[in-house]
Amino acid sequence: MNPLFTPNIYQERRNKLSAAFPHGVALFLSNGESPVNYPANTYRYRQDSNFLYFFGLAIPNVVGVIDFEQNKSILFGDDFTIDDIIWMGDQPKMSDLATQIAAEEVRPLAELSSFLKGKSVHFTPPYRAENKIELARLLGKTLEELTPSVELIKKIVSLREIKSLEEIVQMVEANEIGAFMHKMVMKFCKPGATERQLFGIAESIALTMGDGTSFPIILSQNGQTLHNHDHSLTLEEGRLLVMDSGAENVMNYCSDHTRTLPVSGKFSTRQKEIYEMVYQANMAAIANCKPGIQNMENYKLAVTILTEGLQKIGLMKGNLEESVALGTHALFMPHGLGHQIGLDVHDMEDFGENYVGYDDTIQRSSIPGYRSLRMAKTLRPGHVITVEPGIYFIPHLIDIWKKEKKFEAFINYDKLENYKGFGGIRIEDSVLITEEGSRVLGTHLPKSVEEIETILQS
């Protein structure tokens, strides 16, 4: 069993949700075991994050229900059988589990369908096919008729996005593990090592110190591919290694860091000038993270710094303000500035980005670059977001834009040809918004040119 917060924390969370709904029930299905290649051989188990938030239990085959009208919580599930105990050892009874999370009632799973009959049932969008099928069965609907509750989604976002003190403690721990993963990879980042070896070092730390990685590790010398999961190359002199990885601690809170390392142990002149642009954008955006600031403004600040830097070395040109407004920088940074993070590495994005990163005060843009921003809305104390600017030289994208003569008044395509083999650079930290401003979570992870070169050469 996974560790839990105190029972009152789960009860208070459910009470806050219940207070927003005068009628009906909220239904939370646990995730089941998922087979790798045959039923008894399963992937590492990961509970649904909404179930963890309100009911805390990281076990399959249970269902949590919040009855808004009765203002009580019911845990539907069956006690383990002797067959289960033979294979798994002694297991707690459902009544004991309910006590641990302050659920008022326990019922057998077989009663769930009849309990729901005739009730107004609120649920969030199912992201696993088996849960979608089970929801349809329980509610007597076709898959096409399943309609998640927008009202429930918005209320859960408002609760989960502001992290409590207890949650921040867990996120600091996750960031400590994540930072250690990176530091160990830095120590072994040498020409002749393989990407797979470094990947193995990082993943073993995540599994040894926590509950594994918070997402599949990105570790590649082909950093121009934003989410490169190939680890087949041998490290070469003169190349850059991008590592984007995170850990989950045993309470399933997540971290997310990115660092870019010169395999040679020292940045070349060209690598250093691009790296410094990304570093300055990262530092400036973090410094500007504070309550009341729209994260869209932090994005604009970061891409302005990147665009200005690229203009200074002749890869971009034209009026700086106009260039940034048009989104010409999207050739070099196609993604946004970051995302919320918590129980999910991209927190709550199973609801859809627009419910998490946008609200009634700000809508998604259609401008290149801006439209990729996952988190745009006003920052509040308790938000935890990532800040991850980058510059990438993506040959296929360069060729397409050049052929279309896209923003040719702002991009020096002829000089850009010489950068097609450069790769990419990204720097990322997880940032907590505080009452006064913000702070990066966890132990400091080297990221300046001097810090990176020192640890690589030590």
Residue pairs with C-beta under 8 A, 6 or more apart in sequence:
1 57
1 58
1 59
1 92
2 57
2 58
2 211
2 250
2 251
2 252
3 250
3 251
4 10
4 56
4 57
4 100
4 101
5 56
5 166
5 251
7 99
7 100
7 101
7 102
8 102
9 164
9 166
10 54
10 55
10 56
10 101
10 102
10 103
11 73
11 101
11 102
13 53
13 54
13 159
14 54
14 66
14 73
15 71
16 159
17 26
17 54
17 66
17 155
17 156
17 159
18 66
18 68
18 71
20 151
20 155
21 68
21 122
21 151
21 152
21 155
22 68
22 69
23 68
23 69
23 120
24 68
24 69
24 119
24 120
24 121
24 122
25 65
25 66
25 67
25 68
25 69
25 116
25 119
25 120
25 121
25 122
26 65
26 66
26 68
26 121
26 122
26 123
26 152
27 63
27 64
27 65
27 116
27 121
27 122
27 123
27 135
27 138
28 48
28 50
28 51
28 54
28 55
28 63
28 64
28 65
28 66
28 123
28 124
29 48
29 51
29 63
29 126
29 131
29 134
29 135
30 47
30 48
30 51
30 57
30 59
30 60
30 61
30 62
30 63
30 64
31 45
31 46
31 47
31 48
31 51
31 60
31 128
31 131
32 60
32 61
32 128
32 130
32 131
33 42
33 43
33 45
33 60
34 42
34 43
34 128
35 41
35 42
35 43
36 42
36 43
44 212
45 58
45 60
46 58
46 252
47 57
47 58
47 59
47 252
49 252
49 342
49 343
49 344
49 347
49 348
49 350
50 124
50 156
50 160
51 57
51 64
52 58
52 252
52 343
53 156
53 159
53 160
53 343
54 64
54 66
54 73
55 62
55 64
55 73
55 75
55 101
55 103
56 100
56 101
57 97
57 100
57 101
58 252
59 97
61 77
61 78
61 109
62 75
62 76
62 77
62 94
62 97
62 109
63 75
63 76
63 77
63 109
63 112
64 73
64 74
64 75
64 76
64 103
65 73
65 74
65 75
65 76
65 112
65 115
66 72
66 73
67 73
67 74
72 104
72 105
73 101
73 102
73 103
73 104
73 105
74 103
74 104
74 105
74 106
74 107
74 115
75 94
75 97
75 98
75 101
75 103
75 105
75 106
75 107
76 106
76 107
76 108
76 109
76 111
76 112
76 115
77 94
77 97
77 106
77 108
77 109
78 94
78 108
78 109
79 91
79 93
79 94
80 88
80 91
84 91
85 91
94 106
95 106
97 103
98 104
98 105
98 106
107 115
112 138
113 137
113 138
116 138
116 139
121 139
122 149
122 151
122 152
123 135
123 148
123 149
123 152
124 148
124 149
124 152
124 153
124 156
124 350
124 351
125 148
125 153
125 350
125 351
125 352
126 132
126 135
126 146
127 350
132 143
132 146
133 143
135 141
135 146
136 142
136 143
136 145
136 146
139 146
150 355
153 351
153 352
153 355
154 355
156 348
156 351
157 348
157 351
157 355
157 356
160 342
160 343
160 347
160 348
161 340
161 342
161 347
161 348
161 356
161 382
161 383
162 380
162 381
162 382
162 383
163 171
163 342
163 382
163 383
163 384
163 432
164 382
167 253
167 342
168 384
168 432
168 441
170 249
170 251
170 253
171 253
171 254
171 255
171 341
171 342
171 384
171 430
171 432
171 441
172 441
172 442
173 210
173 249
173 253
174 210
174 214
174 246
174 247
174 248
174 249
174 253
174 254
174 255
174 442
175 255
175 257
175 430
175 441
175 442
175 443
176 442
176 443
177 205
177 206
177 209
177 210
177 247
177 249
177 255
178 206
178 214
178 245
178 246
178 247
178 255
178 256
178 257
178 442
179 255
179 257
179 442
179 443
179 444
179 445
180 205
180 209
181 201
181 202
181 205
181 206
181 245
181 247
181 257
182 202
182 243
182 245
182 257
182 259
182 445
183 445
183 446
183 455
184 201
184 202
184 205
185 198
185 201
185 202
185 219
185 243
185 261
186 259
186 261
186 446
186 452
186 455
186 456
187 455
187 458
188 197
188 198
188 201
189 198
189 235
189 241
189 261
189 263
189 456
190 235
190 263
190 265
191 235
191 236
191 237
191 263
191 264
192 234
192 235
193 234
193 235
194 231
194 233
194 234
194 235
195 219
195 220
195 221
195 230
195 231
195 232
195 233
195 234
195 235
195 241
196 231
196 232
198 219
198 231
198 235
198 241
198 243
199 217
199 219
199 231
202 213
202 217
202 219
202 243
202 245
203 212
203 213
203 217
205 247
206 212
206 213
206 245
206 247
206 248
209 247
209 249
210 247
210 248
210 249
210 250
211 248
211 249
211 250
211 252
212 247
212 248
213 245
213 246
213 247
213 248
214 246
214 247
214 248
214 254
214 255
214 256
214 345
215 245
215 246
215 254
215 256
215 345
216 229
217 229
217 243
217 244
217 245
218 227
218 228
218 229
218 242
218 243
218 244
218 245
218 258
219 228
219 231
219 241
219 242
219 243
219 244
219 245
220 228
220 229
220 230
220 231
220 233
220 241
220 242
221 233
221 235
221 236
221 239
221 240
221 241
221 242
221 263
221 423
222 228
222 230
222 233
222 423
223 240
223 241
223 242
223 260
223 392
223 423
223 424
223 425
223 426
224 392
224 393
224 394
224 395
224 422
224 423
224 424
225 394
225 424
226 334
226 335
226 390
226 392
226 424
227 244
228 242
235 241
235 263
236 263
237 263
237 264
238 263
238 264
238 268
239 262
239 263
239 423
240 260
240 261
240 262
240 263
240 271
240 422
240 423
240 424
240 425
241 260
241 261
241 262
241 263
242 258
242 259
242 260
242 423
242 424
242 425
242 426
243 258
243 259
243 260
243 261
244 256
244 257
244 258
244 426
244 428
245 256
245 257
245 258
246 254
246 255
246 256
246 257
246 345
247 254
247 255
248 254
248 255
252 343
253 342
253 343
254 341
254 342
254 343
254 344
254 345
254 347
255 341
255 430
255 441
255 442
256 341
256 345
256 386
256 428
256 430
257 428
257 429
257 430
257 445
258 388
258 390
258 426
258 427
258 428
259 427
259 428
259 445
259 446
259 447
259 452
260 275
260 278
260 424
260 425
260 426
260 427
261 452
261 456
262 268
262 271
262 452
262 453
262 456
265 453
265 456
265 457
266 453
266 456
266 457
267 275
267 449
267 452
267 453
270 422
271 422
271 425
272 449
273 309
273 313
274 309
274 391
274 422
274 425
275 425
275 449
276 309
276 449
277 305
277 306
277 309
277 310
277 391
278 306
278 389
278 390
278 391
278 425
278 426
278 427
279 427
279 447
279 448
279 449
280 305
280 309
281 301
281 302
281 303
281 305
281 306
281 389
282 302
282 387
282 388
282 389
282 427
282 428
282 429
282 447
284 301
284 302
284 305
285 298
285 299
285 301
285 302
285 337
285 387
285 389
286 387
286 429
286 431
286 438
286 440
288 297
288 298
288 301
289 295
289 298
289 379
289 385
289 387
289 431
289 433
289 437
289 438
290 379
290 433
290 436
290 437
290 438
291 379
291 380
291 381
291 433
291 434
291 435
291 437
292 378
292 379
293 378
293 379
294 362
294 376
294 377
294 378
294 379
295 337
295 338
295 357
295 373
295 375
295 376
295 377
295 378
295 379
295 385
296 362
296 370
296 373
296 376
296 377
298 337
298 387
299 336
299 337
299 370
299 373
299 376
300 324
302 337
302 387
302 389
303 324
303 329
303 333
303 369
303 389
304 320
304 324
305 389
306 329
306 332
306 333
306 389
306 391
307 316
307 320
307 323
307 324
307 328
307 329
308 320
310 316
310 329
310 332
310 391
311 317
311 318
311 320
311 323
314 412
314 415
315 332
315 411
315 412
315 415
315 416
315 419
316 323
316 328
316 329
316 410
316 411
316 412
317 409
317 410
317 411
317 412
318 328
318 409
318 410
322 410
323 329
323 407
323 410
325 367
326 367
326 368
326 407
326 410
327 367
327 368
327 369
327 370
328 368
328 407
328 410
328 411
329 369
330 368
330 369
330 372
331 394
331 397
331 398
331 401
331 406
331 407
331 411
332 391
332 392
332 393
333 369
333 389
333 390
333 391
333 392
334 368
334 369
334 372
334 392
334 394
334 397
335 372
335 388
335 390
336 369
336 372
336 373
336 374
336 375
336 376
337 373
337 375
337 387
337 388
337 389
338 374
338 375
338 385
338 386
338 387
338 388
338 428
339 345
339 346
339 347
339 349
339 356
339 357
339 374
339 375
339 385
339 386
340 346
340 347
340 348
340 356
340 357
340 374
340 375
340 383
340 384
340 385
341 347
341 384
341 385
341 386
341 430
342 348
342 384
344 350
346 374
347 356
347 384
348 355
348 356
349 356
349 374
353 364
353 374
354 364
356 374
356 375
357 373
357 374
357 375
357 376
357 377
358 364
358 376
358 377
359 377
361 377
361 378
362 376
362 377
362 378
364 371
364 373
364 376
365 371
365 373
375 385
379 385
379 433
379 438
380 433
381 433
381 434
381 435
382 432
382 433
383 432
383 433
384 430
384 431
384 432
384 433
384 441
385 430
385 431
385 433
386 428
386 429
386 430
386 431
387 428
387 429
387 431
388 426
388 427
388 428
388 429
389 426
389 427
390 424
390 425
390 426
390 427
391 424
391 425
392 423
392 424
392 425
392 426
393 416
393 419
393 420
393 421
393 422
393 423
393 424
394 424
395 420
398 413
398 416
398 417
398 420
400 406
401 407
401 411
401 413
402 413
402 416
427 447
429 440
429 441
429 445
429 447
430 440
430 441
430 442
431 438
431 439
431 440
431 441
432 438
432 439
432 440
432 441
446 452
446 454
446 455
